Amino acid sequence: MSDNSQLLPCVMIPMIDRQLLLPNVSIAEVVDYVGSEPDRDAPEYILGRLNWRGLDLPVISYDAANGGRAVIPQGNRGRIIVLNTIGQHHAELPFMAIVTQGIPSQARLTEDQIRPLEAEVGPADLMVVDVDGHTAHIPNLEYLESLALGKTAA
């Protein structure tokens, strides 16, 4: 029997032109995409709000936060991922949400399967990695949290 203690449960999250890679523990829940009218004064990367378990969470377009354009998911494939926040403002905003362009998939990875790549990163990227021959972006969750709180301009 093999030792599974070194396996990290992760999620691959489809965006417009990339996949995000996050550990399972950073995700509180995945819910169906429900569109809402964004506030007129909200930046482009805030697509609206999600009422989740009695909390009013900002829904962030990762693509727009990273310098691209916000794209509303078409059809029934989009999801909203509720993320646990990790930064210094966790008490103020314990969760935030990002919209996906497809259904996230589970992956159980070892350290050997993930290799850093030299690649240009946007402000919402922490780093780019190779995962078994596929490129994935690890998001900068503290940056996204600052956007959700309105403390940084994208």
C-alpha positions as CSV (number, residue, x, y, z in Angstrom):
1,M,0.0,0.0,0.0
2,S,1.4,3.4,-1.0
3,D,1.9,6.4,1.4
4,N,-0.8,9.0,0.5
5,S,0.4,11.4,3.2
6,Q,2.2,13.5,0.7
7,L,-0.8,14.0,-1.6
8,L,-2.2,17.5,-1.6
9,P,-6.0,17.7,-2.5
10,C,-6.3,20.5,-5.0
11,V,-8.8,22.0,-7.4
12,M,-8.2,23.1,-11.0
13,I,-10.5,26.1,-11.8
14,P,-11.2,27.1,-15.4
15,M,-10.9,30.8,-16.2
16,I,-11.1,32.5,-19.6
17,D,-7.6,31.8,-20.8
18,R,-6.0,29.8,-17.9
19,Q,-6.6,27.3,-15.2
20,L,-6.2,28.3,-11.5
21,L,-4.7,25.8,-9.0
22,L,-5.8,26.1,-5.4
23,P,-5.6,23.7,-2.4
24,N,-9.0,22.3,-1.3
25,V,-8.7,23.9,2.1
26,S,-8.9,27.4,0.5
27,I,-12.4,26.7,-0.9
28,A,-15.4,26.9,1.4
29,E,-18.0,26.0,-1.2
30,V,-18.7,25.8,-5.0
31,V,-22.2,27.1,-6.0
32,D,-24.0,27.6,-9.2
33,Y,-23.4,30.9,-11.0
34,V,-26.2,33.3,-10.2
35,G,-25.9,36.7,-12.0
36,S,-26.7,39.9,-10.3
37,E,-26.6,43.5,-11.4
38,P,-23.2,45.1,-10.4
39,D,-23.3,48.3,-8.5
40,R,-22.7,51.2,-10.9
41,D,-19.9,52.5,-8.8
42,A,-18.2,49.1,-8.5
43,P,-15.0,48.5,-10.4
44,E,-15.2,46.1,-13.4
45,Y,-13.7,43.2,-11.5
46,I,-16.7,43.2,-9.1
47,L,-19.4,41.3,-11.0
48,G,-22.0,41.6,-8.2
49,R,-22.8,40.3,-4.8
50,L,-23.6,36.8,-3.5
51,N,-25.8,36.2,-0.5
52,W,-24.1,33.2,1.0
53,R,-25.1,31.8,4.4
54,G,-26.3,35.2,5.5
55,L,-23.2,37.0,4.3
56,D,-23.1,39.5,1.4
57,L,-20.0,38.6,-0.5
58,P,-18.4,40.4,-3.5
59,V,-18.1,38.3,-6.6
60,I,-14.8,38.9,-8.3
61,S,-13.9,38.3,-11.9
62,Y,-10.4,36.9,-11.6
63,D,-9.8,37.7,-15.3
64,A,-10.7,41.4,-14.9
65,A,-8.7,41.6,-11.6
66,N,-5.7,40.3,-13.6
67,G,-5.9,43.0,-16.2
68,G,-8.2,41.3,-18.7
69,R,-11.9,41.7,-19.2
70,A,-14.8,40.5,-17.1
71,V,-16.8,37.8,-18.9
72,I,-20.1,36.5,-17.6
73,P,-20.3,32.7,-17.8
74,Q,-22.5,31.5,-20.6
75,G,-24.9,28.6,-20.3
76,N,-24.9,26.5,-17.1
77,R,-21.2,25.8,-16.8
78,G,-20.1,28.8,-14.7
79,R,-19.8,28.5,-11.0
80,I,-19.0,30.7,-8.1
81,I,-16.2,29.6,-5.8
82,V,-16.5,30.9,-2.2
83,L,-13.0,31.2,-0.8
84,N,-11.7,31.4,2.7
85,T,-9.8,34.6,3.1
86,I,-6.2,34.5,4.5
87,G,-5.1,38.0,4.8
88,Q,-4.9,40.6,7.6
89,H,-8.6,41.6,7.0
90,H,-10.0,38.1,7.6
91,A,-12.1,39.2,10.5
92,E,-13.6,41.9,8.3
93,L,-14.1,39.7,5.3
94,P,-13.9,36.0,6.2
95,F,-15.0,34.9,2.7
96,M,-15.0,36.2,-0.9
97,A,-16.1,34.7,-4.2
98,I,-14.7,34.4,-7.7
99,V,-16.6,33.4,-10.8
100,T,-15.4,30.5,-13.0
101,Q,-15.9,29.8,-16.7
102,G,-16.5,26.1,-16.1
103,I,-16.8,23.4,-13.6
104,P,-13.8,23.0,-11.3
105,S,-12.1,19.6,-11.1
106,Q,-10.4,17.8,-8.3
107,A,-6.8,16.8,-8.4
108,R,-4.6,15.0,-5.9
109,L,-1.1,16.1,-6.5
110,T,2.4,15.4,-5.1
111,E,5.1,18.0,-4.8
112,D,6.9,16.3,-7.7
113,Q,3.9,17.0,-10.0
114,I,4.1,20.8,-9.5
115,R,7.0,22.7,-11.0
116,P,7.4,26.5,-11.0
117,L,7.6,28.1,-14.5
118,E,9.3,31.3,-15.6
119,A,6.3,33.2,-17.0
120,E,4.8,36.7,-16.9
121,V,2.3,37.1,-14.1
122,G,-0.5,39.5,-13.6
123,P,-1.3,41.3,-10.3
124,A,-3.8,38.6,-9.3
125,D,-1.2,35.8,-10.0
126,L,1.1,34.6,-7.3
127,M,3.0,32.3,-9.6
128,V,2.7,30.0,-12.7
129,V,3.4,26.3,-12.4
130,D,3.5,23.2,-14.6
131,V,1.2,20.5,-13.4
132,D,1.9,17.3,-15.3
133,G,2.5,19.1,-18.5
134,H,-0.4,21.6,-18.0
135,T,0.1,25.3,-17.1
136,A,-1.8,26.5,-14.0
137,H,-1.8,29.8,-12.2
138,I,-1.7,30.1,-8.5
139,P,-3.8,33.1,-7.5
140,N,-2.6,35.8,-5.1
141,L,-5.4,35.5,-2.6
142,E,-4.3,38.4,-0.5
143,Y,-4.4,40.7,-3.6
144,L,-7.9,39.4,-4.4
145,E,-9.0,40.0,-0.8
146,S,-7.8,43.6,-1.0
147,L,-9.9,44.1,-4.1
148,A,-12.9,42.6,-2.5
149,L,-12.5,45.1,0.4
150,G,-11.9,48.0,-2.0
151,K,-8.4,48.6,-0.7
152,T,-6.5,48.3,-4.0
153,A,-7.2,49.4,-7.6
154,A,-6.7,46.8,-10.3
